[in-house]
Amino acid sequence: MEDVRLISSDKCRGLVNAPGAFLPEAACLRCLLHFYRKELIDVLCGKSRDVRQ
């Protein structure tokens, strides 16, 4: 691959560390879909009683 400038991924351990080792010039961005999905699940599971009321 050439001229990779942006890498978007979830927060998988290997995907967090690997881009810096192989493509140090590329910026890394956490996928917003995965981020919001995890946050929504955390809120709904942790606050399910509050949501029901």
C-alpha positions in Angstrom: 0.0 0.0 0.0 1.2 3.5 -0.7 0.1 6.9 0.5 -2.1 5.7 3.3 -3.1 8.7 5.3 -6.0 7.6 7.5 -6.9 4.3 9.2 -10.3 3.8 10.7 -10.9 0.8 12.9 -12.6 -0.4 16.1 -10.6 -0.7 19.3 -9.3 -4.2 18.7 -5.9 -4.6 20.4 -4.0 -5.5 17.3 -5.5 -2.7 15.3 -4.6 -0.1 17.9 -0.9 -0.9 17.9 -0.2 -2.2 14.3 -0.7 1.0 12.2 2.0 2.9 14.1 4.5 0.1 13.5 3.8 -0.3 9.8 2.3 3.0 8.6 3.7 5.6 11.0 2.7 8.6 8.8 -1.0 7.5 8.8 -3.5 9.0 11.3 -5.6 6.6 13.2 -9.3 7.2 13.9 -11.7 5.0 15.9 -14.7 4.1 13.9 -17.6 6.2 15.2 -20.2 3.5 14.6 -18.3 1.1 16.9 -17.7 3.8 19.5 -21.4 4.9 19.7 -22.7 1.3 19.6 -20.5 0.4 22.6 -21.5 3.5 24.5 -25.2 2.9 23.8 -25.0 -0.7 25.0 -23.1 0.4 28.1 -25.7 3.0 28.9 -28.7 0.8 28.3 -27.3 -2.1 30.3 -26.0 -0.1 33.1 -29.1 2.2 33.5 -31.8 -0.2 32.4 -33.9 0.5 35.6 -33.7 4.2 35.1 -34.7 3.9 31.4 -37.8 1.8 32.3 -39.1 4.4 34.7 
